[in-house]
Amino acid sequence: MRSVHAIESESYRILNSRIDLSALAPLSRAVTERVVHASADLAYVEDLRCDEAALRRGQQALRAGRPVIVDVQMVAAGITRRDRFGELICRVADPAAALLASQTGCTRSAAAARLAYEQAGPGAVWVIGCAPTALFELLELPAEPALVIGLPVGFVGAAESKAALRASGLASVSNVSEKGGSAVAAAALNALLYTDCSAGEDDL
């Protein structure tokens, strides 16, 4: 169990005084709390789409040492327990992604997703918090992800990419609106890294 700063404890106390999430299943509650905590936005309680079975599958993959693929370094920077899964992969800054993008006409984020899949193979946990095109690209790949945390942000393609993710039938966490971002995507993954459902409690 990690040491929790008093400010964080007070933040969660305030959060839980404003909204009752006790009816949610354990992992869904943990993800929702951390996303709200990271954003100070209670609207995520209604906006998020969590599936407990999908979250459990993702958590099991993490504990089995499967890699985590992220779309940008800002997502990677927000992941706080890298010892609880396998390799962390982010290819967006790779010159090969820029070359592939120029050759194919896709975005660099989409090219990076393709390269990340080639590196990791199927069964990874994907965390996309910035680029809708990375999420669209993932949906075209035979990636068979254990879980997709799809929370890209923006006015162009963000809501549409998340709707496509939900329609795909892949195990996922997403939200309906255009909002999202690296901080909330990382927060959703951190919830899975810190929550011990075998004990039925979150070791916040």
Secondary structure, 3 states (H helix, E strand, C coil): CCCCCHHHHHHHHHHHHHCCCCCCCHHHHHHHHHHHHHHCCCCHHHHEECCHHHHHHHHHHHHCCCCEEECCHHHHHHCCCHHHCCCEECCCCCHHHHHHHHHHCCCHHHHHHHHHHHHHCCCCEEEECCCHHHHHHHHHCCCCCCEEEECCCCCCCHHHHHHHHHHHCCCEEEECCCCCCHHHHHHHHHHHHHEECCCCEECC
